[in-house]
Amino acid sequence: MKKITTLLSAVALSSTVALSPVQADDMRIAIVVKALGIGFFEAAAKGAEEAATELGGVEIIYTGPTDTTAEGQIEVINSLIAQKVDAIAISANDQDALVPALKKAMSRGITVISWDSGVAPEGRQMHLNPSSNSLIGNMIVKMAADQLPEGGDVAVLSASATATNQNIWIEEMNKVVGNYTGINVVATVYGDDLSDKSYREAQGLMASHPDLKAIIAPSTVAIVAASQAVSDAGRAGEVLVTGLGLPSEMAGHVESGASKSFAIWNPIDLGYAATMISYNLAKGEATADAGGEIGMGRLGSVTLSDTLDGAMSDPFVYDASNINDFKDIF
């Protein structure tokens, strides 16, 4: 049997919603996200639900803070420790600040993995990257360069300044930006995965850099906000928006011309894979060892590096030619 619980906050346990009765032998896996109410993570929760159904005897606790802070996630982690969950799979707001709380969880026998946005190695057993960091970094600048054959000024609109995955992708992007003729990165700003702040940051980029040709947003919240800011400024087609986004949220912006293309892995698959890995580790059916493999159900298996991380799949590019095939899925 399977149960999905949405835990609204670490201090609001009375808000927990039980969708079905829980059996005593159920394994409880907590899917901890950066913040509740973000479409990417809600899609990941659907994947976790799929994995729980497939496995049977698994309760999913889908939870996170109301804003993208380490402090909020620490509250959530401490609550989960008190509940004695079997596994915590977390997308981190800060790779280092969460370590003490997660080390405490592991000392209590709780399996801990990070996914999407990583935790420092001492705070988890393994990390699941949605894709290869180098491939993502190259892809986000390549999509801009492909639309700017003569080059031009581009800016990055990221999530929070401490978001592990965003920082790695931007670092990898900066390593290869010189491979694209004329592409000049003029600024990197942070919208903290908040729609209103990301919108204002996009407006600020256009005001501060009148020759700006593209905004690269490696955040599903920021890319939507930037696309809307560009459209509202009447600059669709003049300032390109690209990066990482969800087809369901970006279809209108592709139609308007604010974005020509963007990329993403399937967040449903990511939630599914994180749940399968957590289950296999918690059950003792796999161990997190360098060079080892951990099963991911229908997605095959992930091979761990020397730093105990692995990649799920390559990023996929969406544009006007294929977005209608995916916009109703996620």
C-alpha positions in Angstrom: 0.0 0.0 0.0 1.1 3.6 -0.4 0.4 6.9 1.3 1.3 10.5 0.4 1.5 13.0 3.2 2.0 16.7 2.7 3.7 18.3 5.7 3.2 22.0 5.5 5.9 23.0 7.9 8.1 21.6 10.6 6.1 23.4 13.3 2.6 22.8 11.9 2.3 19.1 12.3 -1.5 19.4 12.8 -1.6 20.4 9.1 -0.4 16.9 8.0 -2.9 15.4 5.6 -3.3 11.6 5.7 -4.6 10.4 2.3 -4.9 6.8 3.5 -4.3 4.7 6.6 -0.7 3.8 7.3 0.3 0.2 8.2 2.8 -0.4 10.9 5.3 -1.9 8.5 5.3 1.0 6.1 8.6 2.6 5.2 8.4 6.4 5.5 10.5 8.4 3.0 10.5 12.2 3.4 10.9 14.2 0.2 12.2 17.6 1.4 12.1 20.4 -1.1 13.6 23.9 -1.1 10.1 25.5 -0.6 6.5 24.4 -1.0 4.4 25.8 -3.8 7.1 25.4 -6.6 5.8 23.6 -9.7 9.1 21.7 -10.3 9.0 20.2 -6.8 5.3 19.4 -7.0 6.0 17.5 -10.2 8.8 15.6 -8.4 6.3 14.7 -5.7 4.2 13.0 -8.4 7.2 10.9 -9.3 7.7 10.0 -5.6 4.1 8.9 -5.5 4.6 6.7 -8.6 7.6 5.0 -7.0 5.7 4.5 -3.8 2.9 2.8 -5.7 5.3 0.6 -7.5 7.2 -0.4 -4.4 4.2 -0.9 -2.1 4.4 -0.4 1.7 5.9 3.1 1.3 4.6 6.3 2.8 5.9 9.5 1.2 6.1 12.7 3.3 6.3 15.6 1.0 7.5 18.6 2.9 9.6 21.8 2.9 9.7 25.3 4.4 7.5 28.2 3.1 10.6 30.0 1.8 14.0 29.1 0.4 16.1 29.3 3.6 18.4 26.9 5.3 16.8 27.7 8.6 13.4 26.6 7.4 14.8 23.3 6.1 16.6 22.7 9.4 13.3 23.0 11.2 11.8 20.4 8.8 14.7 18.0 9.3 14.5 18.2 13.1 10.7 17.5 12.9 11.4 14.4 10.6 14.0 13.1 13.1 11.4 13.4 15.9 9.0 11.4 13.7 11.6 8.7 13.2 11.2 8.5 9.4 13.2 5.9 7.6 14.8 8.1 4.9 15.2 11.8 4.0 15.8 12.9 0.4 16.5 16.6 0.3 17.0 19.3 -2.2 19.2 21.7 -0.2 19.0 25.5 0.2 22.5 25.5 1.6 25.0 22.7 1.2 26.8 23.3 4.5 24.3 24.7 6.9 22.2 21.6 6.8 25.0 19.2 7.6 24.7 19.2 11.4 21.0 18.4 11.3 21.4 15.7 8.7 24.4 14.1 10.5 22.1 13.9 13.5 19.5 12.2 11.3 22.1 9.7 10.1 23.2 9.0 13.7 19.7 8.0 14.4 19.7 5.4 11.7 17.9 7.5 9.1 19.0 7.2 5.5 19.9 10.6 4.0 20.5 11.5 0.4 20.4 14.8 -1.5 19.0 15.3 -4.9 18.7 18.3 -7.3 20.6 20.7 -5.0 23.3 18.9 -3.0 24.5 18.6 0.6 28.1 18.5 1.5 29.4 14.9 1.5 29.6 14.6 5.3 25.9 15.4 5.5 24.5 12.7 3.2 25.2 9.2 1.9 25.0 10.1 -1.8 23.8 12.9 -4.1 21.6 12.5 -7.2 22.3 15.1 -9.8 19.5 15.5 -12.3 22.1 15.5 -15.1 25.8 16.1 -15.5 26.8 19.5 -14.2 29.1 20.1 -17.1 26.4 19.3 -19.6 23.9 21.6 -17.9 26.4 24.4 -17.7 27.2 24.1 -21.4 23.6 23.8 -22.4 22.3 26.9 -20.7 24.8 29.2 -22.5 24.6 27.2 -25.7 20.9 27.9 -26.0 21.6 31.6 -25.7 24.5 31.5 -28.1 22.5 29.6 -30.7 20.1 32.5 -30.9 22.8 35.2 -30.9 25.1 34.4 -33.9 26.8 37.7 -33.5 27.2 37.4 -29.8 26.2 40.0 -27.2 25.8 40.8 -23.6 24.0 38.2 -21.4 23.2 38.1 -17.7 22.4 35.3 -15.3 19.3 35.3 -13.0 19.8 32.6 -10.5 18.0 31.3 -7.4 19.6 32.0 -4.1 23.3 32.8 -3.7 23.8 29.6 -1.6 21.9 27.2 -3.9 24.4 24.4 -4.5 23.1 23.3 -7.9 22.7 26.8 -9.3 26.3 27.8 -8.3 27.8 24.7 -9.9 25.9 25.1 -13.1 26.9 28.8 -13.4 30.5 27.8 -12.6 30.4 25.2 -15.4 28.8 27.7 -17.7 31.6 30.2 -17.1 34.2 27.6 -17.9 32.9 27.2 -21.5 31.4 30.6 -22.3 34.6 31.5 -24.1 33.8 28.8 -26.6 30.9 30.9 -27.9 32.0 33.8 -30.0 31.0 37.2 -28.7 29.1 36.0 -25.7 29.8 38.4 -22.7 28.4 37.7 -19.2 27.8 41.1 -17.7 26.1 40.2 -14.4 24.8 37.5 -12.1 21.9 38.3 -9.8 19.7 36.3 -7.5 15.9 36.1 -7.2 15.9 33.5 -4.3 13.4 31.4 -6.2 10.7 34.0 -5.5 8.6 35.1 -8.4 8.3 38.7 -7.4 11.9 39.2 -6.6 13.0 37.4 -9.7 10.7 39.6 -11.8 12.3 42.8 -10.2 15.8 41.4 -10.7 15.0 40.9 -14.4 13.7 44.4 -14.7 16.9 45.6 -13.0 19.1 43.7 -15.5 17.3 45.3 -18.5 17.5 48.8 -16.9 21.2 48.4 -15.9 22.3 46.9 -19.2 20.5 48.5 -22.1 22.3 46.4 -24.7 21.4 43.1 -22.9 20.6 40.4 -25.4 19.7 37.5 -23.2 18.8 36.5 -19.6 20.0 33.0 -18.7 17.9 31.6 -15.8 18.9 28.2 -14.4 15.8 28.2 -12.1 12.3 27.2 -13.0 10.9 30.1 -11.0 13.4 32.7 -12.4 12.9 31.8 -16.1 9.1 32.3 -15.9 9.5 35.6 -14.0 12.2 36.8 -16.5 10.0 35.9 -19.4 7.1 37.8 -18.0 9.3 40.8 -17.2 10.6 40.9 -20.8 7.1 40.6 -22.2 5.8 43.3 -20.0 8.6 45.6 -21.1 7.6 45.0 -24.7 11.0 43.5 -25.4 10.0 39.9 -26.4 12.3 38.9 -29.3 14.8 41.7 -28.3 15.9 40.2 -25.0 16.0 36.4 -25.2 15.2 34.4 -22.0 16.5 30.8 -21.7 17.7 28.4 -19.0 15.8 25.7 -17.1 12.0 25.6 -17.0 8.9 23.5 -17.1 7.0 23.1 -20.3 3.7 23.7 -18.6 4.9 27.0 -17.3 6.9 28.1 -20.3 4.5 27.3 -23.2 2.9 30.7 -23.2 6.3 32.4 -23.2 7.6 30.3 -26.1 4.4 31.3 -28.0 5.0 35.0 -27.1 8.6 34.9 -28.3 10.0 35.8 -25.0 11.8 32.5 -25.0 13.0 30.5 -28.0 14.2 27.5 -26.2 14.9 26.1 -22.7 15.9 22.8 -21.1 15.0 20.6 -18.2 15.1 17.0 -17.2 11.8 15.4 -16.2 11.1 16.4 -12.5 8.7 13.5 -12.3 11.5 11.1 -13.1 13.8 13.0 -10.6 11.3 12.5 -7.7 10.8 8.9 -8.8 14.6 8.2 -8.8 15.2 9.9 -5.5 12.5 7.7 -3.9 13.8 4.5 -5.4 17.4 5.2 -4.3 16.2 6.1 -0.8 14.2 2.9 -0.6 17.1 0.7 -1.8 19.5 2.3 0.7 17.1 2.2 3.6 16.3 -1.5 2.9 19.9 -2.4 2.7 19.5 -3.6 -0.9 22.3 -1.2 -2.0 25.1 0.7 -0.4 26.5 4.1 -1.3 30.1 3.2 -2.4 32.3 4.9 -4.9 32.0 3.1 -8.2 28.9 1.3 -7.0 25.4 1.3 -8.6 22.1 1.9 -7.0 18.8 0.9 -8.7 16.4 3.6 -9.9 13.5 1.4 -10.9 12.4 2.0 -14.5 15.2 4.5 -14.9 17.9 1.8 -14.6 20.7 2.6 -12.1 23.0 5.4 -11.1 26.7 4.9 -10.8 28.4 6.8 -8.0 31.6 8.9 -8.4 34.5 9.1 -5.9 32.5 11.9 -4.2 29.4 9.7 -4.0 27.3 11.5 -6.5 25.8 10.4 -9.8 23.7 11.8 -12.7 20.2 10.7 -13.6 20.0 11.8 -17.3 21.0 14.4 -19.9 19.0 17.7 -20.1 16.4 17.9 -22.9 15.7 21.0 -25.0 12.2 22.3 -25.5 11.1 24.8 -28.1 8.2 25.6 -30.4 8.7 22.3 -32.3 8.0 20.0 -29.3 6.6 22.0 -26.3 3.0 21.1 -27.1 3.9 17.5 -26.7 4.9 18.1 -23.1 3.1 21.1 -21.7 0.2 19.0 -20.4 2.5 16.5 -18.7 4.6 18.7 -16.4 
